[in-house]
């Protein structure tokens, strides 16, 4: 709840609160009349049953308070991927103009969804790409874990430039680069899976520096994602584990672990791709549980927002907050915002 409410007079604060929360200050008979019928009926249930039922009833309210984002539970297959699935799919991301970009371990390049067909977006270098990152100028960054490098593609350099790793002028070794992230100052962050480190490349710098050394925390370091406006911490997913971490640069352990989920399987399982909405809520592709899970800002209890028919490897949002989910079977699905 907004912290500012604690400074308000009680009557004013209650008006500002969501109805079910405000009811706690009312006499019990009045509160029961004000409650929706299904909630009022809970008083006749045994306490453990009532608690579970109340959480299920209030789950939509909690979700609406987070930003009023809801999606259709039926995804529409895009870009002919039912008949021409992405090979070993790994990443989906969306540009500033709502261009949909896709990649897989065996595509060798970034692909683009155009007129419901798939066309090349970058040259085919044979790269094994894990993730596509897009900066505020709509430039693309891709990793290649089998040749240990990171490429940058822009409108002025459509063929791409190796900016870090093998073949670059930058000093510092990448042993197995995976997820990348770029902040508003164009600092580039690279997850190095084998060393369990996050490396930083500042603009115009000629060397990589280590900002996180995670030791044995990860079973498989995967995606990187910067919180909005952050320059000192980053989200990291553990693809063969049950956690997403928020980790401050320079710290030896994570600040926060995200693993618990309110409904269905109670923890994440093999979390991979991640994205944020404009309010800063975190969305995770929960692979082995076949769902997308959202963590509200300042909450570590996840809410299931979309269930999928196959394992989701990554997700993205367009400018209208429609959700795009790339599945392990190579299909790209669009879940319309409702």
Secondary structure per residue as TSV (DSSP state, phi and psi in degrees):
chain	resnum	aa	ss	phi	psi
A	1	X	-	360.0	151.8
A	2	X	-	-58.8	129.8
A	3	X	G	-65.4	-24.9
A	4	X	G	-61.9	-22.0
A	5	X	G	-63.6	-26.1
A	6	X	G	-67.8	-19.3
A	7	X	G	-91.3	-4.0
A	8	X	S	-89.8	152.9
A	9	X	-	-59.0	147.9
A	10	X	H	-53.5	-47.0
A	11	X	H	-60.4	-38.6
A	12	X	H	-69.0	-42.4
A	13	X	H	-62.0	-38.7
A	14	X	H	-66.2	-35.4
A	15	X	H	-64.3	-36.8
A	16	X	H	-75.6	-22.1
A	17	X	S	-78.0	154.3
A	18	X	-	-59.0	146.3
A	19	X	H	-51.2	-52.0
A	20	X	H	-60.6	-30.1
A	21	X	H	-74.0	-42.3
A	22	X	H	-63.3	-26.2
A	23	X	G	-63.4	-19.9
A	24	X	G	-65.8	-18.8
A	25	X	G	-91.8	-3.6
A	26	X	S	-91.6	153.6
A	27	X	-	-58.0	146.6
A	28	X	H	-54.0	-46.8
A	29	X	H	-61.0	-40.2
A	30	X	H	-67.2	-41.6
A	31	X	H	-61.7	-40.1
A	32	X	H	-66.1	-36.3
A	33	X	H	-66.5	-38.5
A	34	X	H	-74.7	-25.2
A	35	X	S	-69.4	149.7
A	36	X	-	-58.5	148.1
A	37	X	H	-52.0	-47.0
A	38	X	H	-60.3	-34.4
A	39	X	H	-72.2	-42.9
A	40	X	H	-61.2	-34.2
A	41	X	G	-66.9	-15.9
A	42	X	G	-65.5	-22.9
A	43	X	G	-64.1	-19.6
A	44	X	G	-88.1	-3.2
A	45	X	S	-93.9	154.8
A	46	X	-	-56.6	146.9
A	47	X	H	-54.7	-48.9
A	48	X	H	-59.7	-40.4
A	49	X	H	-66.7	-41.2
A	50	X	H	-63.4	-39.4
A	51	X	H	-63.1	-46.7
A	52	X	H	-62.8	-44.2
A	53	X	H	-64.1	-38.7
A	54	X	H	-65.0	-41.3
A	55	X	H	-60.7	-40.8
A	56	X	H	-67.0	-38.4
A	57	X	H	-68.7	-36.1
A	58	X	H	-88.1	-8.7
A	59	X	H	-55.7	-44.1
A	60	X	H	-62.0	-34.8
A	61	X	H	-63.6	-46.9
A	62	X	H	-57.9	-41.4
A	63	X	H	-66.9	-43.2
A	64	X	H	-62.5	-39.0
A	65	X	H	-61.7	-27.5
A	66	X	T	-71.9	-14.4
A	67	X	T	155.0	8.2
A	68	X	S	58.6	37.0
A	69	X	-	-103.5	121.9
A	70	X	-	-136.9	151.4
A	71	X	B	-130.8	152.2
A	72	X	-	-56.3	144.8
A	73	X	S	-91.5	5.7
A	74	X	S	-116.6	115.6
A	75	X	-	-85.8	145.2
A	76	X	E	-102.5	126.3
A	77	X	E	-71.8	131.3
A	78	X	E	-111.9	163.3
A	79	X	T	56.7	32.6
A	80	X	T	61.0	22.3
A	81	X	T	-75.4	-8.1
A	82	X	T	-67.4	-36.5
A	83	X	T	-101.9	-24.9
A	84	X	S	-129.9	70.3
A	85	X	-	-65.1	154.0
A	86	X	-	-66.3	134.6
A	87	X	T	-76.5	124.9
A	88	X	T	44.2	62.6
A	89	X	E	-61.1	143.1
A	90	X	E	-134.5	-35.3
A	91	X	E	-147.8	143.4
A	92	X	E	-133.3	137.9
A	93	X	E	-148.7	162.4
A	94	X	E	-129.8	129.8
A	95	X	-	-76.7	176.0
A	96	X	T	-64.0	-25.8
A	97	X	T	-96.9	16.8
A	98	X	-	70.7	17.1
A	99	X	-	-67.7	133.0
A	100	X	E	-97.2	121.8
A	101	X	E	-109.1	143.4
A	102	X	E	-135.8	155.3
A	103	X	E	-155.3	161.7
A	104	X	E	-148.2	167.8
A	105	X	T	-60.9	-29.6
A	106	X	T	-110.3	6.9
A	107	X	T	-78.7	-27.4
A	108	X	B	77.5	-7.2
A	109	X	S	-162.4	172.2
A	110	X	-	-84.1	136.8
A	111	X	E	-109.2	161.8
A	112	X	E	-132.0	137.7
A	113	X	E	-88.6	113.9
A	114	X	E	-137.8	124.4
A	115	X	T	51.7	40.6
A	116	X	T	63.7	19.3
A	117	X	E	-127.6	165.9
A	118	X	E	-105.1	128.4
A	119	X	E	-130.0	157.8
A	120	X	E	-65.7	140.7
A	121	X	S	-108.4	-23.6
A	122	X	S	-136.5	164.2
A	123	X	-	-61.5	155.1
A	124	X	-	-89.0	102.1
A	125	X	-	-98.1	2.8
A	126	X	-	74.0	18.2
A	127	X	B	-70.3	144.5
A	128	X	-	-93.2	95.7
A	129	X	-	-91.9	133.4
A	130	X	-	-98.6	-41.5
A	131	X	-	-145.9	149.5
A	132	X	E	-108.5	126.4
A	133	X	E	-114.1	142.6
A	134	X	E	-123.8	129.8
A	135	X	-	-93.4	-178.1
A	136	X	T	-69.7	-12.7
A	137	X	T	-95.5	7.0
A	138	X	-	71.8	21.3
A	139	X	-	-84.3	152.3
A	140	X	E	-104.5	145.7
A	141	X	E	-127.3	134.3
A	142	X	E	-133.7	151.5
A	143	X	E	-101.9	162.2
A	144	X	E	-137.3	107.0
A	145	X	T	-77.5	-17.9
A	146	X	T	-88.2	-16.8
A	147	X	T	-118.6	8.3
A	148	X	T	61.1	55.4
A	149	X	E	-149.9	168.1
A	150	X	E	-129.1	133.3
A	151	X	E	-109.5	154.2
A	152	X	E	-125.4	127.4
A	153	X	E	-118.5	131.4
A	154	X	E	-138.2	172.9
A	155	X	T	-63.3	-29.6
A	156	X	T	-87.6	-12.6
A	157	X	E	-138.3	67.1
A	158	X	E	-66.4	-20.4
A	159	X	E	-83.2	-9.8
A	160	X	E	88.3	153.8
A	161	X	E	-130.4	135.2
A	162	X	E	-77.1	114.6
A	163	X	E	-101.2	-16.7
A	164	X	E	-155.8	150.6
A	165	X	E	88.7	-159.2
A	166	X	T	-58.8	125.7
A	167	X	T	94.1	-3.1
A	168	X	S	-100.4	170.1
A	169	X	S	-90.2	-0.3
A	170	X	-	-81.9	133.9
A	171	X	B	-83.9	150.4
A	172	X	S	117.2	136.7
A	173	X	-	-99.4	134.4
A	174	X	-	-106.8	122.2
A	175	X	S	-94.4	-25.7
A	176	X	S	-167.8	75.6
A	177	X	E	-68.2	139.1
A	178	X	E	-127.7	-110.3
A	179	X	E	-66.2	151.1
A	180	X	E	-130.5	163.4
A	181	X	E	-151.3	150.3
A	182	X	E	-132.6	129.3
A	183	X	-	-90.0	-178.4
A	184	X	T	-68.8	-16.6
A	185	X	T	-96.8	8.3
A	186	X	-	68.7	24.0
A	187	X	-	-71.7	131.4
A	188	X	E	-101.9	129.2
A	189	X	E	-114.0	134.9
A	190	X	E	-128.2	126.5
A	191	X	E	-84.0	127.1
A	192	X	E	-110.3	105.9
A	193	X	T	-65.9	-42.3
A	194	X	T	-71.8	-31.9
A	195	X	T	-92.5	-5.6
A	196	X	T	53.4	45.6
A	197	X	E	-126.8	156.7
A	198	X	E	-112.7	125.2
A	199	X	E	-104.1	151.0
A	200	X	E	-121.5	135.7
A	201	X	E	-122.6	109.8
A	202	X	-	-77.1	155.8
A	203	X	T	-56.4	135.3
A	204	X	T	65.4	9.6
A	205	X	-	-82.1	153.1
A	206	X	S	-109.2	11.4
A	207	X	B	-148.6	149.7
A	208	X	-	-86.4	144.5
A	209	X	E	-125.5	150.0
A	210	X	E	-88.9	123.3
A	211	X	E	-106.6	-21.8
A	212	X	E	-140.8	131.5
A	213	X	E	-122.6	105.3
A	214	X	-	-90.5	-1.0
A	215	X	T	54.2	-123.1
A	216	X	T	-102.5	18.8
A	217	X	S	-62.6	-36.9
A	218	X	-	-100.1	139.3
A	219	X	S	-83.5	-30.9
A	220	X	S	-161.4	91.8
A	221	X	E	-57.3	134.5
A	222	X	E	-133.2	-95.9
A	223	X	E	-85.0	151.2
A	224	X	E	-119.5	142.9
A	225	X	E	-152.6	126.0
A	226	X	-	-87.7	132.7
A	227	X	-	-60.8	154.0
A	228	X	T	-55.7	126.8
A	229	X	T	73.8	8.2
A	230	X	-	-86.9	141.9
A	231	X	S	-131.1	9.5
A	232	X	S	-135.5	5.1
A	233	X	E	-154.4	163.8
A	234	X	E	-154.9	147.3
A	235	X	E	-83.5	139.2
A	236	X	E	-133.1	132.3
A	237	X	E	-101.9	146.7
A	238	X	E	-108.7	98.6
A	239	X	T	-66.8	-25.1
A	240	X	T	-107.2	16.7
A	241	X	S	-121.6	-149.0
A	242	X	S	-129.7	13.9
A	243	X	-	-129.6	148.4
A	244	X	E	-113.7	136.8
A	245	X	E	-115.5	144.3
A	246	X	E	-103.3	119.3
A	247	X	E	-127.0	126.0
A	248	X	E	-81.5	138.1
A	249	X	T	-60.4	134.2
A	250	X	T	89.8	-13.3
A	251	X	-	-81.4	150.6
A	252	X	S	-88.1	-16.7
A	253	X	S	-136.3	158.8
A	254	X	-	-71.0	153.9
A	255	X	S	-74.5	-42.1
A	256	X	E	-142.3	141.6
A	257	X	E	-115.6	132.8
A	258	X	E	-110.8	114.0
A	259	X	-	-143.0	-32.6
A	260	X	E	-79.3	144.6
A	261	X	E	-131.1	138.8
A	262	X	S	-70.0	-36.4
A	263	X	S	-130.3	159.6
A	264	X	S	71.7	-155.2
A	265	X	S	-51.8	134.3
A	266	X	S	-79.9	-6.6
A	267	X	B	-136.1	160.5
A	268	X	-	-65.2	155.9
A	269	X	S	-142.3	110.5
A	270	X	S	63.1	52.8
A	271	X	E	-64.9	141.1
A	272	X	E	-130.8	-99.0
A	273	X	E	-65.3	151.2
A	274	X	E	-141.1	148.8
A	275	X	E	-146.8	163.1
A	276	X	E	-114.8	151.8
A	277	X	-	-94.1	175.8
A	278	X	T	-59.6	-24.9
A	279	X	T	-84.1	-6.4
A	280	X	-	93.1	6.5
A	281	X	-	-69.7	143.5
A	282	X	E	-99.2	132.9
A	283	X	E	-117.9	135.0
A	284	X	E	-126.9	132.9
A	285	X	E	-78.7	102.7
A	286	X	E	-88.9	87.8
A	287	X	G	-54.1	-65.0
A	288	X	G	-73.8	-11.1
A	289	X	G	-97.6	1.4
A	290	X	T	52.1	58.4
A	291	X	E	-161.7	163.5
A	292	X	E	-108.5	127.8
A	293	X	E	-114.4	136.1
A	294	X	E	-110.3	136.5
A	295	X	E	-113.8	116.1
A	296	X	-	-63.9	156.0
A	297	X	T	-54.5	132.8
A	298	X	T	68.3	18.8
A	299	X	-	-126.3	143.6
A	300	X	-	-112.9	14.9
A	301	X	E	-107.3	115.0
A	302	X	E	-79.0	152.7
A	303	X	E	-121.4	130.4
A	304	X	E	-76.3	123.7
A	305	X	E	-108.4	-25.7
A	306	X	E	-147.3	134.0
A	307	X	E	-103.1	141.6
A	308	X	-	-120.0	162.1
A	309	X	S	-83.5	-16.2
A	310	X	S	-139.7	177.5
A	311	X	-	-71.1	123.1
A	312	X	E	-82.0	131.5
A	313	X	E	-99.5	-25.4
A	314	X	E	-162.4	165.6
A	315	X	E	-147.4	164.8
A	316	X	E	-157.9	164.3
A	317	X	E	-123.6	142.9
A	318	X	-	-90.5	-175.5
A	319	X	T	-68.1	-17.4
A	320	X	T	-96.8	7.9
A	321	X	-	65.2	25.6
A	322	X	-	-70.9	144.4
A	323	X	E	-101.6	133.9
A	324	X	E	-115.5	128.0
A	325	X	E	-124.0	126.4
A	326	X	E	-97.8	122.8
A	327	X	E	-96.9	160.2
A	328	X	T	-63.4	-21.1
A	329	X	T	-84.8	4.1
A	330	X	S	91.4	4.5
A	331	X	-	-92.3	143.0
A	332	X	E	-106.5	123.4
A	333	X	E	-115.4	141.6
A	334	X	E	-109.5	126.4
A	335	X	E	-108.5	109.8
A	336	X	-	-69.4	140.9
A	337	X	B	-71.0	135.8
A	338	X	-	-109.2	360.0
